[in-house]
Amino acid sequence: MTESRTYESPRRKKQAEETRQAILAAARKLFAERGYAATPLADIAAEAGVSVPTLYASVGPKSAIALALVDFINEQVDMRSLDMAQDAATNGPDLIRAIAHLVRMLNEHAGDLIRVMTSAALVEPDLVPVAAAGRRYHREGQRVNAMRLARLGALRKGLSEEHAAAILATQTAYEVFTLMVMEEGWTYDAVEDWLVETLSSLLLEPGAAR
């Protein structure tokens, strides 16, 4: 009996994680297509191929699903590898390019969902913590990048880490990317190049190697 439980427990854990991932993938798809309010839990469960009780047991109510999507999105765009590329940069220009590429990948692969969820948070109280978590994650990431630039000795003279973090957080905000792509018709390549040029101009010492 002990051997059976030891053997089956990892399998059950794997199945539970697969169910959770299927639910989050279904929610990610339906929220982006229909919007948060117009997507009932029953439809998410049907899309994921599970029952509503299983959905509740695996992730929780719709607000919990929305909050779990913050980490799910990061996994989908391989945020860990993208962040490692930032941390591996050995000079300011390389770090700026890594930052711009991460922002591009996030917006290219999850911008639709970010827009839907951020807009829904204005009228759905349950989504306020989700939007706050996303913005907190974004600000913290850019604060770390400002520290990285300072550690590399790459920041423009007279520019504090605090001000550098604020510049990074605002210039890389999803709203900026959305305006450039959706309103101005720029390609993702073009916005990434623009981010590199703009952030380099605002943050790095003039004449730094590009």
N, C-alpha and C positions, 0 to 999 in steps of 0.2 A: 504493500500500500504506500509506503514511504517513497519507494522508487517511482511509482506511478504519479504521485503528486509532484515529485521533483521534475519528472519528465514533462508533464502536462502544463505546469505553471508557466514556463517560458512561452509555450505555444499559445496559451490563453492570453498572455500579455501581448504577444505579437498580433493576435487576432483583434484584441481590443484596440490596439494602436492603429491597425489597418481600418477598422470601423470608424475611428475618430477622424482619420485622414480623409476617408470617403465622405464623411459628413461635412467636414470643413471645405473640401473641394466642391461639393454640391452647393454649399452656402455661398462660397466665393463666386461661383458661376451665376447663381440665381440672383444674388444681391446686385451684381454688376448689370445683369440684363433687365431686371424688373424694378430694382430699388429695394430698400430694406422693408419699408412698411407694406409693400405689395407682395411680399414673399412669406406665406404662412409656413409654419414648421412642418405641416403635413407634406408640403411640396418639397421641402429640403429632404425630408425622410425618404420620400418616393424617389427623388433624384439619386440619393445615396444608396437606395436599395435596402433600407432598414425600416423598422417600425418606429413610430413616434416615441413609445416608451424607451426603446433602445437609444434613440437620439438623446433623450433627456438623461439617461443613465451614463451615456458616453461623454457628452459635452455639457449639457444643461439647457436652460431656456435660450431664447433667441439672443438676448443681450449677452449671455455668456459665449455663445457661438461667435458673435461679432467681436468680442474682446479677444477670443482665441485666434481670430483671423490676423491679428497684428503679428503674432509669432509665425503663423502659417505663411503669411506673405514673405516674411524674412527667409523662411526655409525655401520657398518656391524660387526666389531669385538668388539663392545661395549667398545670403548676406554675410555669412561667416567668411567665405573665401574673398568676397569683395572687401570686407573690412581688413582681412589679413594683408591684402595688396596695399591698402593704405598704410598699415603699420610697418610694412616692409620697405616703404619708400625711404630713400637715403638722402633726398634733397627736396627743396620746396616745390619745384616744377613737377617732379614725379608725383609728389603727394597730391598736388592740385589736379593732375590728370586722373589719379585714382579716385579722388572725391567726385569729380565730374562724371566719371564712368559709372560709379555706384549710383549716383542720382539718376543718370540716364536709364540704367537697367531697372531700377525701382519703378520709375514712371512708365517705361515702355511695357513692362510686364504686369504692373499692378495699378497703374494710374487710374484706370477705369473704376476699380473698386474703391480706391482712396477718394476719388471725387464723389462717388455715390454715398459713401459712409460719412464723409465730412458734411455734405449737404444735408443728409438725413439727421445728423446730430443737432441741427438747428431747430428741429421740430420734434425730435424723439428724445425725451429725457434719458431713456435707457442707454442711448448711444453717446451721451456726454463723456462718460469715463473712457469709452473707446477712442473718441477723438482726442481726448486729453492724453491718453497713453501713447497714441501715435505721435503727437506733437512733442511729448516729453522725450520719447525715444529719438526723435529727429534732433531736438536741441542738444541732448546729451551727446549724440554722435558728433555733432559739429563742435561742441565744446572740447571733446577729445581731440578732434582734428586741429583745433587751434593750439592745443597743448603740444601736439606733434610738431606743428610748424615752428613753435617757439623752441622746442627741444632741438630741432634741426638748425636753429639760428637763421630761419628763413623769413621771419616776419619783417615787414617794412619798419624802418626805424620810427620809434614813437608810437607804434600801434600796439596796444595792450592785448593780451590774450582774450580778455573780456570783450573788447570791441571786435577782435577778429572772429570770435565765436558768433557774435551777433550778425556780422556780415555774412558769414558762412550760412547761418541758419536762415536768414532772409533770402539770400540769393539762390539757395538750393531748395527753397520751399516748393511744394508741389504746385501751388498756385501759379508761380512763375513759369514752371515748365508747362503747365496746362495752357496758359495764355500764349506762350510761344508756339506750341504745337496746334492747339485747337482753334485759336483765334487768328494767329498770324500765319499759320500754315507751314511752319518750319519743320524740317525733318528732325528725327531724333539725333542723327549725326550732327546736324547743324547746331542744335541746341547744346549738345555736349561740347562742341568746339567753342561755342560762344561762352559757355561756363568756364572753360579753361582760360580763355582770354580775359574774361571779366574778373574772375577770382585772382588770376595772376597779377592783373593791374592793380587791384584793390589791396591785396595782401602782401605781395612780395616786393623785395627791394628792386627798384628799376635796374634793368640790365641783367637780371638773374638769368642764368642759362635756361633755355626753353627746351 
